[in-house]
């Protein structure tokens, strides 16, 4: 009985070994693409990240702006009956009312005489680009208002619309400016643009989306990740099935002092076994990330407001708050009333009734609760616990860009992060999204190594990716040698 089953077992083992080689060859090109592009990521985000002198705009206080006119006087001078919002900005030694009209067009009016500044939004974006780069001499190659994301300004940057200001410099610096909040979206030089292209084409395979759409891209990537998993699983199984054979051959070679001509195969097996757990982490987190993206999610339109001039009964220059304590002024309309939204020196956001100047207690939390209901799905019956978030953490990471925000925590475990100064939903985290986000940053981006510092974490992740690449190339070399 034993002799009859041995040939069949041997044939089954060899068939399994053959399938491992086929699956491994199928996964070879994707693995090469992913590992090489993965190796480029630390250079792009850390070591070769372009330098920029200033990253945060220091907004002057209102007493430094020397305002001669109120917002009401400017609106009346230009017969503006409705607007969406306004702010006060200072550039090129002049102060302006930045007024967003009912058509969402940004107009700039002098705070001294009320005159319209032609092409004001573009000029302010250029001013901010020069401020962040501390470059007052380079010519402006182009200034384009960008309302969608692309390969160089990707969705991870979140902020839209932005001005893309291209400076005529040897490093090809582009700066992306959101004038509504006087902040920078991101900045790229020629080196970073190259890394972005490599990562987009070889890691996220964006070219597939151009061919068949994003769902097609995700399905193809999931299929390839599944093939990688089968290659890993079959490799471990082959090692287990043939372990005694490999050991016997090695012992026999050593006893007879025979030259090891199959060292490529041996290194492929040994290194592959050593890296198998790390590869499994990459595969699981990557597949999970793709699966979550496949879910259909209909985004609700961003909250917009339309404010009538008659609702602004009190001048913005007569608020019961010292001008030296006012960093930013805007409008917020909710629950049937219009408020001046004031950001003070401590980055606290205070609300005053625009009709009579009465301060609204806990105004920012109330506005956040209002926006939370707007962005909600009407399934949340209980009121959320609202907490101000002033710095990034593992759940609300730096990729979300916006700070400070109000976190709305619901009984079902859902968290909504609201930036009240822009009335934007900065992020929503619930259930599977939270698990996926944590798995991706810890298992795929090696945040479990954060304790050692960013440089060490990046080095470890690069060594892991490099080892996966070496194992794949050793396997391919072994296949060629067998031929």
C-alpha positions as CSV (number, residue, x, y, z in Angstrom):
1,X,0.0,0.0,0.0
2,X,2.8,2.3,0.9
3,X,4.6,1.8,-2.4
4,X,1.4,2.5,-4.4
5,X,0.8,5.8,-2.8
6,X,4.4,7.2,-2.9
7,X,4.5,7.8,-6.7
8,X,1.2,9.6,-6.5
9,X,2.4,11.8,-3.6
10,X,5.6,12.6,-5.4
11,X,3.6,13.5,-8.6
12,X,1.3,15.7,-6.5
13,X,4.2,17.5,-4.9
14,X,5.9,18.1,-8.3
15,X,2.6,19.4,-9.6
16,X,2.3,21.8,-6.7
17,X,5.9,22.9,-7.2
18,X,5.1,23.6,-10.9
19,X,2.0,25.7,-10.0
20,X,4.1,27.7,-7.5
21,X,6.5,28.6,-10.3
22,X,3.7,29.6,-12.6
23,X,2.0,31.8,-10.0
24,X,5.3,33.3,-9.0
25,X,6.1,34.2,-12.5
26,X,2.7,35.8,-12.9
27,X,3.3,37.9,-9.8
28,X,6.8,38.9,-10.8
29,X,6.1,42.1,-12.8
30,X,3.6,43.5,-10.2
31,X,6.0,42.8,-7.4
32,X,8.9,44.5,-9.2
33,X,6.7,47.6,-9.9
34,X,5.4,47.7,-6.3
35,X,8.7,47.2,-4.5
36,X,10.6,49.7,-6.6
37,X,7.9,52.4,-6.4
38,X,7.6,51.6,-2.7
39,X,11.4,52.2,-2.3
40,X,10.9,55.6,-3.8
41,X,8.2,56.7,-1.3
42,X,10.6,57.6,1.6
43,X,12.7,59.6,-0.8
44,X,9.6,61.5,-2.0
45,X,8.0,62.1,1.4
46,X,11.1,62.4,3.7
47,X,14.7,62.5,2.5
48,X,14.2,64.2,-0.9
49,X,11.2,66.3,0.2
50,X,11.8,69.8,-1.3
51,X,12.6,72.5,1.2
52,X,10.4,75.5,1.6
53,X,11.2,78.3,4.0
54,X,7.7,78.9,5.4
55,X,4.8,76.4,5.6
56,X,2.2,78.3,7.6
57,X,1.0,81.8,6.9
58,X,1.2,84.2,9.8
59,X,-2.1,86.1,9.5
60,X,-1.7,89.7,10.9
61,X,-4.1,90.8,13.6
62,X,-6.9,93.2,12.7
63,X,-5.2,96.2,14.4
64,X,-2.3,95.8,11.9
65,X,-4.6,96.1,8.9
66,X,-5.7,99.7,9.3
67,X,-9.2,99.2,8.0
68,X,-11.0,102.4,7.0
69,X,-14.2,100.8,5.7
70,X,-16.5,98.1,7.1
71,X,-17.8,95.2,5.1
72,X,-21.2,96.9,5.0
73,X,-19.7,100.0,3.4
74,X,-17.9,97.9,0.8
75,X,-21.0,95.9,-0.1
76,X,-23.2,99.0,-0.3
77,X,-20.6,100.8,-2.5
78,X,-20.8,98.0,-5.0
79,X,-24.5,97.3,-4.6
80,X,-23.9,93.8,-3.4
81,X,-27.0,92.3,-1.9
82,X,-26.0,88.7,-1.4
83,X,-22.7,87.0,-0.6
84,X,-21.4,83.6,0.5
85,X,-18.7,84.8,2.8
86,X,-15.9,87.3,3.3
87,X,-12.5,87.7,5.0
88,X,-9.9,90.3,5.3
89,X,-6.4,89.8,3.8
90,X,-3.3,91.9,3.6
91,X,-0.7,91.8,0.8
92,X,1.5,94.1,-1.1
93,X,1.2,96.6,1.8
94,X,-2.6,97.0,1.3
95,X,-5.6,95.4,3.1
96,X,-8.6,94.0,1.2
97,X,-12.0,92.6,1.8
98,X,-12.0,89.1,0.1
99,X,-15.6,88.7,-0.8
100,X,-17.0,85.5,-2.2
101,X,-20.1,86.5,-4.2
102,X,-23.2,84.5,-4.7
103,X,-21.6,82.9,-7.8
104,X,-18.7,81.8,-5.6
105,X,-16.3,84.2,-7.4
106,X,-13.6,85.7,-5.2
107,X,-13.4,89.5,-5.5
108,X,-11.0,91.8,-3.6
109,X,-12.0,95.3,-2.5
110,X,-9.7,97.8,-0.9
111,X,-10.3,98.3,2.8
112,X,-9.3,101.9,2.3
113,X,-11.4,103.2,-0.5
114,X,-13.5,100.1,-1.6
115,X,-12.1,99.9,-5.1
116,X,-12.1,96.5,-6.8
117,X,-8.7,95.0,-7.3
118,X,-8.6,93.4,-10.8
119,X,-7.5,89.8,-10.9
120,X,-7.2,90.0,-7.1
121,X,-7.5,86.3,-6.3
122,X,-4.6,85.4,-8.6
123,X,-2.5,88.3,-7.2
124,X,-3.1,87.1,-3.7
125,X,-2.2,83.5,-4.6
126,X,1.1,84.7,-6.1
127,X,1.8,86.8,-3.0
128,X,1.3,83.7,-0.8
129,X,3.4,81.5,-3.0
130,X,6.2,84.0,-2.8
131,X,5.6,84.3,1.0
132,X,6.0,80.5,1.5
133,X,9.0,80.2,-0.8
134,X,10.5,83.5,0.4
135,X,11.2,84.1,-3.3
136,X,10.5,87.7,-4.4
137,X,12.6,87.6,-7.6
138,X,11.8,84.6,-9.7
139,X,9.3,85.2,-12.5
140,X,5.9,83.6,-12.4
141,X,5.8,81.0,-15.2
142,X,2.0,80.4,-14.8
143,X,-0.8,80.8,-12.3
144,X,-3.8,78.5,-12.9
145,X,-6.9,78.0,-10.8
146,X,-7.2,74.2,-10.2
147,X,-10.6,72.8,-9.3
148,X,-9.8,69.1,-9.7
149,X,-7.0,66.7,-8.5
150,X,-4.4,65.3,-10.9
151,X,-1.1,63.4,-10.9
152,X,0.9,66.2,-9.3
153,X,-1.8,67.5,-7.0
154,X,-3.4,64.3,-5.7
155,X,-6.5,63.7,-3.6
156,X,-4.4,63.2,-0.6
157,X,-3.9,67.0,-0.5
158,X,-7.7,67.4,0.1
159,X,-7.9,71.2,-0.5
160,X,-9.8,72.5,-3.5
161,X,-10.0,74.9,-5.3
162,X,-6.3,75.9,-5.3
163,X,-4.1,78.1,-7.4
164,X,-1.1,76.3,-8.9
165,X,1.7,78.9,-9.0
166,X,4.6,77.8,-11.1
167,X,7.9,79.7,-10.4
168,X,10.4,80.1,-13.2
169,X,13.3,78.5,-11.3
170,X,15.8,75.7,-12.0
171,X,14.1,73.4,-9.5
172,X,10.7,73.9,-11.2
173,X,9.0,74.7,-8.0
174,X,5.1,74.7,-8.0
175,X,3.2,75.9,-5.0
176,X,-0.5,75.2,-4.5
177,X,-2.4,77.9,-2.7
178,X,-5.9,77.9,-1.1
179,X,-6.7,81.6,-1.0
180,X,-9.9,81.2,1.0
181,X,-7.9,80.1,4.1
182,X,-4.6,81.7,3.2
183,X,-2.8,78.3,3.3
184,X,-0.7,76.1,1.2
185,X,-1.9,72.7,-0.2
186,X,1.5,71.3,-1.2
187,X,4.6,72.2,-3.1
188,X,6.6,70.2,-5.7
189,X,9.9,70.6,-7.3
190,X,11.2,68.6,-10.3
191,X,12.5,65.8,-8.2
192,X,9.3,65.4,-6.3
193,X,7.3,65.5,-9.5
194,X,9.3,62.6,-10.9
195,X,8.8,60.6,-7.7
196,X,5.1,61.3,-7.8
197,X,4.9,60.1,-11.4
198,X,6.8,56.9,-10.6
199,X,4.6,56.2,-7.5
200,X,1.3,56.9,-9.3
201,X,2.1,54.8,-12.3
202,X,3.9,51.8,-10.7
203,X,2.4,51.6,-7.2
204,X,-1.2,52.8,-7.6
205,X,-1.3,51.9,-11.3
206,X,-3.3,55.0,-12.2
207,X,-2.9,54.3,-15.9
208,X,-5.5,51.5,-15.5
209,X,-8.0,54.1,-14.4
210,X,-7.4,56.0,-17.7
211,X,-8.1,52.8,-19.6
212,X,-11.2,51.4,-17.8
213,X,-12.0,53.6,-14.8
214,X,-11.2,53.5,-11.2
215,X,-13.3,50.4,-10.4
216,X,-11.4,48.5,-13.2
217,X,-8.1,49.6,-11.7
218,X,-9.1,48.4,-8.2
219,X,-10.3,45.0,-9.5
220,X,-7.1,44.4,-11.5
221,X,-4.9,45.3,-8.5
222,X,-7.0,43.1,-6.2
223,X,-6.5,40.2,-8.6
224,X,-2.8,40.8,-8.7
225,X,-2.6,41.0,-4.9
226,X,-4.5,37.7,-4.7
227,X,-2.0,36.1,-7.1
228,X,0.8,37.4,-4.8
229,X,-0.9,35.8,-1.8
230,X,-1.2,32.5,-3.7
231,X,2.5,32.7,-4.6
232,X,3.4,33.2,-1.0
233,X,1.1,30.4,0.2
234,X,2.3,28.0,-2.4
235,X,5.9,28.8,-1.7
236,X,5.5,28.1,2.0
237,X,3.7,24.9,1.2
238,X,6.4,23.7,-1.3
239,X,9.0,24.4,1.4
240,X,7.0,22.3,3.8
241,X,6.4,19.5,1.4
242,X,10.0,19.3,0.2
243,X,11.8,20.3,3.4
244,X,13.2,16.8,4.0
245,X,14.3,16.5,0.3
246,X,16.1,19.9,0.5
247,X,17.7,18.9,3.8
248,X,18.8,15.5,2.4
249,X,20.4,17.0,-0.7
250,X,22.2,19.6,1.4
251,X,23.6,17.0,3.8
252,X,24.7,14.8,0.9
253,X,26.5,17.7,-0.8
254,X,28.3,18.6,2.4
255,X,29.3,15.0,3.0
256,X,30.8,14.6,-0.4
257,X,32.2,18.1,-0.5
258,X,30.3,18.8,-3.8
259,X,30.0,22.4,-5.1
260,X,26.7,24.0,-4.4
261,X,25.3,24.7,-7.9
262,X,21.8,25.4,-6.7
263,X,22.6,28.2,-4.2
264,X,20.2,30.5,-6.1
265,X,17.3,28.1,-5.3
266,X,18.5,27.8,-1.7
267,X,18.7,31.5,-1.1
268,X,15.3,32.0,-2.7
269,X,13.8,29.5,-0.3
270,X,15.6,30.7,2.8
271,X,15.2,34.5,2.3
272,X,11.6,33.9,1.2
273,X,10.9,32.0,4.4
274,X,12.4,34.8,6.4
275,X,10.5,37.6,4.7
276,X,7.2,35.7,4.4
277,X,5.6,37.4,7.5
278,X,6.5,40.9,6.3
279,X,5.2,40.1,2.8
280,X,2.0,38.8,4.4
281,X,1.6,42.2,6.2
282,X,2.0,44.0,2.9
283,X,-0.5,41.8,1.1
284,X,-3.2,41.9,3.8
285,X,-3.0,45.7,4.3
286,X,-2.9,46.4,0.6
287,X,-5.8,44.1,-0.2
288,X,-7.9,45.6,2.6
289,X,-7.1,49.1,1.4
290,X,-8.3,48.2,-2.1
291,X,-11.4,46.4,-0.9
292,X,-12.5,49.4,1.2
293,X,-12.0,51.7,-1.8
294,X,-14.3,49.5,-3.9
295,X,-17.3,50.4,-1.8
296,X,-19.7,52.9,-3.5
297,X,-19.8,56.1,-1.4
298,X,-21.9,59.0,-2.6
299,X,-20.4,62.2,-1.3
300,X,-22.8,64.8,-0.1
301,X,-22.3,68.3,-1.7
302,X,-20.3,70.7,0.5
303,X,-22.3,72.9,2.7
304,X,-22.8,76.4,1.2
305,X,-24.5,79.5,2.6
306,X,-26.0,82.6,1.0
307,X,-26.2,85.6,3.2
308,X,-28.2,88.7,2.6
309,X,-26.6,92.1,3.2
310,X,-29.6,93.1,5.5
311,X,-28.6,90.3,7.9
312,X,-25.3,92.2,8.7
313,X,-26.8,94.7,11.1
314,X,-23.6,95.3,13.1
315,X,-20.4,96.6,11.6
316,X,-17.5,94.1,11.6
317,X,-15.4,96.9,13.1
318,X,-17.7,97.3,16.2
319,X,-17.4,93.8,17.7
320,X,-16.8,93.6,21.5
321,X,-13.3,92.1,20.9
322,X,-10.0,93.9,20.7
323,X,-8.7,94.2,17.2
324,X,-5.3,93.0,18.5
325,X,-7.0,89.7,19.3
326,X,-8.7,89.1,15.9
327,X,-6.7,87.0,13.4
328,X,-9.5,86.1,11.0
329,X,-13.0,87.2,10.5
330,X,-15.7,85.5,8.4
331,X,-19.4,84.7,8.3
332,X,-21.3,81.6,9.3
333,X,-25.0,81.1,8.9
334,X,-26.8,78.3,10.7
335,X,-30.0,77.6,12.7
336,X,-31.6,80.6,11.0
337,X,-29.1,83.2,12.1
338,X,-25.9,84.8,10.8
339,X,-22.8,85.2,12.9
340,X,-19.4,86.8,12.6
341,X,-16.9,83.9,12.9
342,X,-13.8,85.2,14.6
343,X,-10.5,83.3,15.0
344,X,-8.5,84.8,17.8
345,X,-4.8,84.7,18.7
346,X,-5.2,81.4,20.5
347,X,-6.8,79.8,17.4
348,X,-10.1,79.7,19.3
349,X,-13.2,80.4,17.1
350,X,-15.8,82.7,18.6
351,X,-19.2,83.7,17.2
352,X,-21.0,87.0,17.4
353,X,-24.5,87.6,16.2
354,X,-24.2,89.7,13.1
355,X,-27.4,91.6,13.9
356,X,-26.7,92.8,17.4
357,X,-23.1,91.6,18.4
358,X,-24.2,89.1,21.1
359,X,-21.6,86.4,21.6
360,X,-22.9,82.8,21.1
361,X,-21.7,80.6,23.8
362,X,-20.0,77.3,22.6
363,X,-20.6,78.7,19.1
364,X,-18.0,76.5,17.4
365,X,-19.5,73.3,18.8
366,X,-23.0,74.4,17.9
367,X,-21.9,75.2,14.3
368,X,-20.1,71.8,14.2
369,X,-23.2,70.0,15.4
370,X,-25.3,71.8,12.7
371,X,-22.8,70.8,10.0
372,X,-22.6,67.3,11.4
373,X,-26.4,66.9,10.8
374,X,-26.0,68.4,7.3
375,X,-23.3,65.8,6.4
376,X,-25.1,63.0,8.2
377,X,-27.2,60.2,6.9
378,X,-30.2,60.8,9.2
379,X,-29.6,57.5,10.9
380,X,-27.9,59.0,13.9
381,X,-30.6,59.8,16.5
382,X,-28.4,60.7,19.5
383,X,-26.4,63.9,19.8
384,X,-22.7,63.5,19.4
385,X,-19.9,64.3,21.9
386,X,-18.0,67.2,20.4
387,X,-14.3,67.6,21.0
388,X,-11.9,70.2,19.6
389,X,-8.9,68.6,17.9
390,X,-5.8,70.8,17.6
391,X,-3.2,68.2,16.4
392,X,-3.1,65.1,14.3
393,X,-3.2,61.6,15.6
394,X,-3.4,58.0,14.3
395,X,-7.1,58.3,13.4
396,X,-7.1,61.9,12.1
397,X,-3.7,61.9,10.5
398,X,-1.7,64.7,8.9
399,X,-2.9,63.7,5.4
400,X,-6.3,65.3,6.3
401,X,-4.6,68.7,6.2
402,X,-7.2,70.7,8.1
403,X,-6.7,71.9,11.7
404,X,-8.2,72.8,14.0
405,X,-11.3,70.7,13.6
406,X,-14.2,69.6,15.8
407,X,-14.6,65.8,16.3
408,X,-18.2,64.7,16.5
409,X,-18.3,61.2,18.2
410,X,-21.6,59.3,17.8
411,X,-22.8,56.4,19.9
412,X,-22.4,54.0,17.0
413,X,-18.7,54.6,17.0
414,X,-18.7,57.0,14.0
415,X,-16.5,60.1,14.1
416,X,-17.0,63.1,11.9
417,X,-14.3,65.7,11.7
418,X,-15.6,69.2,10.8
419,X,-13.5,72.2,9.9
420,X,-15.8,75.0,10.9
421,X,-13.8,77.8,9.3
422,X,-14.4,76.3,5.8
423,X,-17.6,74.4,6.7
424,X,-16.0,71.3,5.2
425,X,-16.3,67.7,6.3
426,X,-12.6,67.0,6.8
427,X,-13.0,63.2,7.4
428,X,-15.5,60.6,8.5
429,X,-14.3,57.5,10.2
430,X,-16.5,54.6,11.1
431,X,-16.3,50.8,11.6
432,X,-14.4,49.3,8.7
433,X,-12.8,52.6,7.7
434,X,-11.2,52.9,11.1
435,X,-9.9,49.4,11.0
436,X,-8.6,49.8,7.4
437,X,-6.9,53.1,8.2
438,X,-5.1,51.7,11.2
439,X,-4.1,48.5,9.3
440,X,-2.7,50.5,6.4
441,X,-0.6,52.9,8.5
442,X,0.7,50.2,10.8
443,X,1.1,47.2,8.5
444,X,1.8,48.8,5.2
445,X,3.5,52.0,6.2
446,X,5.3,50.5,9.2
447,X,4.0,53.0,11.8
448,X,4.7,50.3,14.4
449,X,8.3,51.5,14.0
450,X,7.4,55.1,14.8
451,X,9.0,54.8,18.2
452,X,12.4,54.5,16.5
453,X,11.9,57.8,14.5
454,X,10.8,58.5,11.0
455,X,14.2,57.8,9.4
456,X,14.6,54.4,11.0
457,X,11.0,53.5,10.1
458,X,11.6,54.4,6.5
459,X,14.9,52.4,6.4
460,X,13.2,49.3,7.8
461,X,10.3,49.6,5.4
462,X,12.7,50.0,2.5
463,X,14.8,47.0,3.6
464,X,11.6,44.9,3.8
465,X,10.5,46.0,0.2
466,X,14.1,45.4,-1.1
467,X,14.1,41.9,0.4
468,X,10.8,41.1,-1.2
469,X,12.3,42.3,-4.5
470,X,15.4,40.1,-4.1
471,X,13.4,37.0,-3.3
472,X,11.3,37.6,-6.4
473,X,14.4,38.1,-8.6
474,X,16.1,35.0,-7.1
475,X,13.0,33.0,-7.9
476,X,13.0,34.2,-11.5
477,X,16.8,33.5,-11.8
478,X,16.2,29.9,-10.4
479,X,13.5,29.4,-13.0
480,X,15.8,30.5,-15.8
481,X,18.6,28.2,-14.6
482,X,16.2,25.3,-14.6
483,X,15.5,26.0,-18.2
